[in-house]
């Protein structure tokens, strides 16, 4: 039976994740509850060690969306080993998958930034080899039916794959703040002053018993006056035999 009195204990080297972790050797005299806390600390260190980390995702796990396609492609094409590439070198690749996750045809390079022909050739070969090693991707049935034959755009830099998206899907553009330009406040607009309406006298015709009224109007051009007189003739029923005379009197 364990004595609940004073205990003598000593730390010893413990292997965590295959590597020895040295704890300082020291004599520890503690009560039982304090020893339990020490054991708990060691167990937490073991749980957080690489040896007890979660296993990598199974390559056979079905790929269900574009984000998972990008993640899988980064696993096999995210690290290119080309010593001749310079910082900032980029390439854009267009390709298509069938419903079973196989690449249709050969990847088509739509952009290559290296100027040297040999570097461009090696860059293309490294990307093509990496993509061949990625395929086939284990598409789920739903994703395979949706993405079969749909072009994808892959962007690479000097290290490897940077992003993957569907063709026609806009690439992300970081928002740019609008420049702060001091604008003068708008000047107040005064009330619009309209000219007073004019009331012409009625027009009398020899064969018409009642004079033809004239509609009130503001400033008008000669064309405006002719339009008003023609409207009045129809409105008040000027006889066609008197129309010429009426228009002459109205527009003078």
C-alpha positions in Angstrom: 0.0 0.0 0.0 1.3 3.4 -1.0 2.3 5.5 2.0 0.6 8.9 2.0 3.5 10.4 3.9 6.5 12.0 2.4 7.8 10.3 -0.8 11.2 10.5 -2.4 11.2 10.6 -6.2 13.7 11.4 -8.9 13.1 12.6 -12.5 14.7 10.4 -15.2 15.2 10.9 -19.0 11.9 10.1 -20.8 11.6 9.4 -24.6 9.0 11.5 -26.3 8.3 10.9 -30.0 11.5 8.8 -30.3 13.7 11.5 -28.9 15.0 11.6 -25.3 13.8 14.5 -23.2 16.1 15.2 -20.3 14.4 16.4 -17.1 16.7 17.8 -14.4 17.7 15.2 -11.9 16.6 16.3 -8.5 15.3 14.9 -5.3 11.6 15.7 -4.9 9.9 15.1 -1.6 6.2 15.7 -2.0 2.8 14.7 -0.8 0.7 12.3 -2.9 -1.5 15.0 -4.5 1.6 17.0 -5.6 3.1 13.9 -7.2 -0.1 13.3 -9.1 0.2 16.9 -10.6 3.8 16.1 -11.7 2.6 12.9 -13.5 -0.2 14.9 -15.2 2.4 17.4 -16.6 4.4 14.6 -18.1 1.3 13.0 -19.7 0.4 16.4 -21.3 3.9 16.6 -22.7 3.5 13.1 -24.2 0.1 14.0 -25.8 1.5 17.1 -27.4 4.5 15.3 -28.9 4.9 14.5 -32.6 4.7 10.7 -31.9 1.2 11.1 -30.6 0.0 13.7 -33.2 -3.0 13.1 -35.4 -2.2 10.9 -38.4 -2.1 12.6 -41.9 -5.2 12.5 -44.0 -5.7 9.3 -45.9 -4.9 9.9 -49.6 -7.9 7.8 -50.5 -10.4 10.0 -48.7 -12.8 11.4 -51.3 -12.3 15.0 -52.4 -15.6 16.9 -52.2 -14.9 20.5 -53.2 -12.5 23.0 -54.9 -10.8 23.8 -51.5 -10.0 20.1 -51.1 -8.7 19.9 -54.7 -6.3 22.7 -54.0 -5.2 21.1 -50.7 -4.4 17.8 -52.4 -2.6 19.5 -55.3 -0.5 21.4 -52.8 0.5 18.2 -51.1 2.2 16.9 -54.3 2.9 20.0 -56.3 3.4 22.6 -53.6 7.2 22.2 -53.4 9.2 22.3 -56.6 13.0 21.9 -56.5 14.4 24.0 -59.2 17.6 25.9 -58.2 17.6 28.2 -61.3 14.3 29.8 -60.5 14.4 33.4 -59.2 12.2 35.0 -56.6 9.0 36.2 -58.2 9.0 33.6 -61.0 5.5 32.5 -61.8 3.6 30.2 -64.1 -0.1 29.8 -64.9 -1.5 26.4 -65.9 -4.8 25.5 -67.4 -6.0 21.9 -67.1 -9.2 19.7 -66.9 -10.1 16.6 -64.9 -12.5 13.9 -65.9 -15.0 12.5 -63.4 -12.5 10.0 -62.1 -10.0 12.6 -61.1 -7.6 12.0 -64.1 -6.1 14.9 -66.0 -7.5 15.2 -69.5 -4.7 15.6 -72.0 -1.6 17.7 -71.1 -1.6 20.8 -68.9 -1.5 24.0 -71.0 0.8 26.8 -69.8 -0.8 30.2 -70.4 1.9 32.2 -68.6 5.6 31.7 -67.8 7.7 34.6 -66.3 11.3 33.2 -66.6 13.1 34.8 -69.6 15.7 32.0 -70.1 14.5 29.3 -72.4 16.2 26.5 -70.5 14.7 27.7 -67.2 11.3 27.9 -68.8 11.6 24.3 -70.1 12.7 22.9 -66.8 10.0 24.9 -65.0 7.3 23.4 -67.3 8.7 19.9 -66.9 8.8 20.1 -63.1 5.2 21.3 -62.9 4.0 18.7 -65.4 5.7 15.9 -63.5 4.3 17.1 -60.2 0.8 17.3 -61.6 1.1 13.8 -63.1 2.1 12.6 -59.7 -1.0 14.1 -58.2 -3.5 12.3 -60.4 -5.8 10.6 -60.2 -7.6 12.6 -57.4 -10.3 10.6 -55.5 -13.3 12.8 -56.5 -16.5 12.1 -54.8 -19.3 11.1 -57.2 -21.0 14.5 -56.8 -17.8 16.5 -57.4 -16.8 14.3 -60.3 -20.1 14.8 -62.0 -19.9 18.6 -61.5 -16.2 19.2 -62.4 -15.7 16.8 -65.3 -14.3 18.8 -68.3 -14.5 22.1 -66.4 -11.2 24.1 -66.9 -9.2 24.9 -63.8 -6.5 27.6 -63.5 -3.4 26.8 -61.3 -0.9 29.4 -60.3 2.6 28.5 -59.4 5.5 30.6 -58.0 9.2 29.6 -57.5 8.3 27.3 -54.6 5.3 25.5 -56.0 1.5 25.7 -56.3 0.0 28.9 -54.9 -3.7 28.7 -55.8 -6.3 26.7 -57.8 -9.6 28.0 -59.1 -12.2 27.3 -61.7 -11.8 29.1 -65.0 -14.2 32.1 -65.1 -14.1 32.4 -61.3 -12.6 35.8 -60.5 -9.3 35.8 -58.7 -9.3 37.6 -55.4 -8.3 41.2 -55.6 -7.3 42.9 -52.4 -9.5 46.0 -51.8 -7.7 49.3 -52.3 -8.8 52.2 -50.2 -10.0 55.2 -52.1 -7.7 58.2 -51.8 -8.9 60.8 -49.4 -9.5 63.9 -51.5 -10.8 67.0 -49.8 -14.0 68.1 -51.7 -15.4 71.5 -51.2 -19.0 71.5 -50.0 -21.6 72.1 -52.6 -22.8 75.6 -53.0 -26.4 76.2 -52.0 -28.8 76.4 -54.9 -31.3 79.3 -54.8 -34.9 79.0 -55.8 -35.7 78.8 -59.5 -37.5 82.0 -60.6 -40.0 81.4 -63.3 -41.3 84.2 -65.5 -45.0 85.0 -65.0 -47.5 83.4 -67.3 -48.9 85.5 -70.1 -52.6 85.5 -71.0 -53.1 86.5 -74.7 -56.6 87.8 -75.7 -59.0 85.5 -77.5 -58.9 85.4 -81.3 -62.1 86.4 -83.2 -62.9 84.9 -86.6 -65.6 86.3 -88.9 -67.6 83.2 -89.3 -67.3 82.0 -85.7 -69.7 83.5 -83.2 -67.6 82.9 -80.1 -64.0 84.1 -80.0 -61.4 81.3 -79.7 -59.7 81.4 -76.2 -55.9 81.6 -76.0 -54.1 79.4 -73.4 -51.8 81.1 -70.9 -48.1 80.6 -71.6 -44.6 81.6 -70.5 -41.8 82.8 -72.7 -42.0 81.0 -76.1 -40.2 80.8 -79.4 -41.9 81.1 -82.8 -42.0 77.3 -83.0 -43.5 77.1 -79.6 -46.2 79.6 -80.6 -47.1 77.7 -83.7 -47.4 74.5 -81.6 -49.6 76.2 -79.1 -51.9 77.7 -81.8 -52.2 74.3 -83.5 -53.2 72.7 -80.2 -55.7 75.4 -79.5 -57.3 75.1 -82.9 -58.0 71.4 -82.2 -59.0 72.0 -78.6 -61.6 74.6 -79.4 -62.8 73.2 -82.7 -61.7 75.8 -85.3 -63.3 75.0 -88.6 -60.9 73.7 -91.2 -62.0 76.4 -93.6 -60.9 79.0 -91.1 -57.7 77.3 -89.9 -55.3 79.2 -92.1 -56.7 82.5 -91.0 -56.7 81.5 -87.4 -53.1 80.4 -87.5 -52.1 83.7 -89.1 -53.9 85.7 -86.4 -52.6 83.5 -83.5 -48.9 83.4 -84.5 -48.5 87.1 -85.4 
